[in-house]
């Protein structure tokens, strides 16, 4: 099992156009046939919007196969991609190995641990202990496969990251996220209001 976290950066105007495409074209085409959507989140900062969506696949090979199948879909290739691509300012993909399954998509904080080489598993073990003791509302924990294998990602409901002691220097970067609903198009106006007002 692997998860792919896709991060797209937009201007606020481009984001509104993209979100309409995502809800009204991308999701109806993809459904759960080309990876299973685990959640979508928004982060806003100083005139830019970062949109994150998490997809689950049985394996990297299955991801490759399903992405190839998706490119055969005319509506995806001829309608969604040509409209969506020009709106994206920057794109990053992260392949993640799920350690603790995503319990709920209402996570509001993404904690990224930048660990020294070889310390990611130690950090995960300590994060697990914090979660098991009920001291953190973590919704999911991942080790990064690509691009940096020394990162650990935690989605959670608390602004403070689970504390670890690696005995070596490391960094934690926390982002505040807005969970978005993609279940029905009317949520579009509600999501815009939550983010921009």
C-alpha positions in Angstrom: 0.0 0.0 0.0 1.3 3.5 -0.9 -0.1 6.9 -0.7 0.6 9.8 -3.0 0.3 13.3 -1.6 -0.1 15.8 -4.5 0.6 19.5 -3.7 -0.4 22.2 -6.1 0.2 25.9 -5.7 -2.1 28.6 -7.1 -2.9 32.3 -7.1 -6.2 32.8 -5.3 -8.0 33.5 -8.6 -6.5 30.4 -10.3 -7.4 28.3 -7.3 -11.1 29.2 -7.6 -11.1 28.1 -11.2 -9.1 24.9 -10.5 -11.4 23.9 -7.6 -14.5 24.1 -9.9 -12.6 21.9 -12.4 -11.6 19.5 -9.6 -15.1 19.1 -8.2 -17.0 19.1 -11.4 -14.7 17.4 -13.8 -11.7 15.6 -12.1 -13.6 13.8 -9.4 -16.5 12.6 -11.6 -13.9 11.2 -14.1 -11.6 9.6 -11.5 -14.0 8.5 -8.8 -12.2 5.7 -7.0 -11.2 4.0 -10.3 -7.7 5.5 -10.6 -6.6 5.6 -6.9 -8.8 6.1 -3.8 -9.0 9.7 -2.6 -8.2 9.9 1.1 -8.7 13.6 1.7 -8.2 17.1 0.4 -6.8 20.1 2.3 -6.0 23.8 1.6 -3.3 26.0 3.0 -3.4 29.8 2.3 -0.5 32.2 2.8 0.4 35.7 1.5 -1.3 35.6 -1.9 -0.9 31.9 -2.6 -3.0 28.8 -2.1 -1.6 25.3 -1.7 -4.0 22.5 -2.4 -3.1 19.0 -1.2 -4.9 15.8 -2.1 -4.0 12.3 -0.9 -4.5 9.2 -3.1 -4.1 5.6 -2.1 -2.8 2.8 -4.3 -2.1 -0.9 -3.8 1.5 -0.4 -4.9 3.8 1.8 -7.0 3.2 -0.5 -9.9 -0.6 -0.2 -9.5 -0.2 3.5 -9.4 1.7 3.5 -12.6 -0.8 1.2 -14.3 -3.8 3.3 -13.1 -2.2 6.6 -14.1 -1.7 5.1 -17.6 -5.3 4.0 -17.8 -6.5 7.5 -16.7 -4.5 9.0 -19.6 -6.6 6.9 -22.0 -9.8 8.6 -20.8 -10.7 11.2 -23.5 -12.4 13.6 -21.1 -9.4 13.6 -18.7 -6.9 14.1 -21.5 -8.8 16.5 -23.7 -10.9 18.5 -21.2 -9.6 18.3 -17.6 -5.8 18.5 -18.2 -5.7 21.3 -20.8 -7.9 23.5 -18.5 -6.2 22.6 -15.2 -2.5 22.6 -16.1 -2.2 26.3 -16.9 -3.7 27.2 -13.6 -1.0 25.5 -11.5 2.0 27.6 -10.5 3.9 24.8 -8.9 3.4 21.1 -8.4 5.1 18.5 -6.1 4.4 14.8 -5.6 5.3 12.8 -2.5 5.1 9.0 -2.4 4.4 8.0 1.2 4.5 4.6 3.0 1.5 4.6 5.4 2.5 3.7 8.9 -0.8 4.6 10.7 -3.9 4.7 8.5 -5.6 7.9 7.9 -8.4 7.8 10.6 -10.3 10.9 9.5 -9.9 13.5 6.8 -10.6 16.4 9.2 -7.0 16.8 10.1 -6.1 20.5 10.4 -2.3 20.3 10.8 0.4 18.7 8.7 3.7 18.1 10.7 6.7 17.3 8.6 9.8 15.9 10.5 13.1 16.5 8.7 15.1 13.7 10.2 18.9 12.9 9.9 19.7 10.0 7.6 18.6 6.7 9.2 16.4 8.3 11.9 12.9 8.3 10.3 12.0 4.9 11.9 13.1 6.0 15.3 10.9 9.1 15.0 8.0 7.0 13.9 8.4 4.7 16.9 8.4 7.7 19.3 5.4 9.3 17.5 3.6 5.9 17.9 4.3 5.9 21.6 2.9 9.5 22.0 -0.3 8.5 20.0 -0.7 5.2 22.0 -0.5 7.1 25.2 -3.3 9.4 24.0 -1.2 12.5 24.0 -1.8 13.4 20.3 -4.7 13.4 17.9 -2.8 12.1 14.9 -5.0 11.0 12.0 -2.2 9.4 10.0 1.5 8.8 10.0 3.7 8.2 6.9 7.4 7.6 6.1 8.4 9.3 2.9 9.5 7.0 0.1 10.1 9.9 -2.4 11.4 12.5 -2.6 13.2 12.6 0.8 13.3 9.2 2.5 14.3 10.8 5.8 10.9 12.6 6.3 8.0 11.6 8.5 4.6 13.2 7.9 1.9 13.4 10.5 -1.6 14.6 9.8 -3.3 15.6 13.0 -5.9 17.6 14.9 -3.5 19.4 17.2 -1.3 22.4 16.3 1.6 21.0 18.4 3.5 18.1 16.7 4.1 14.9 18.6 7.3 15.3 20.6 10.3 13.1 19.8 13.9 13.0 21.0 16.2 11.7 18.3 19.5 12.7 20.2 20.6 14.5 17.0 19.5 17.7 15.4 16.2 17.6 13.4 13.5 20.0 12.3 9.7 19.9 12.4 7.6 22.1 10.0 3.9 22.5 10.8 1.4 23.7 8.3 -2.2 24.8 9.1 -4.7 23.2 6.7 -8.4 23.6 5.9 -10.1 20.3 5.2 -12.3 20.5 2.1 -15.4 18.4 1.3 -15.6 17.0 -2.2 -18.8 15.0 -1.8 -21.1 17.5 -3.5 -20.7 20.5 -5.7 -22.7 22.9 -3.5 -19.9 22.7 -0.9 -17.9 24.8 -3.4 -19.3 28.1 -2.1 -19.0 27.0 1.5 -15.3 26.0 1.0 -14.5 29.3 -0.7 -16.1 31.2 2.2 -14.1 29.1 4.8 -10.9 29.9 3.1 -11.1 33.4 1.8 -13.4 35.2 4.3 
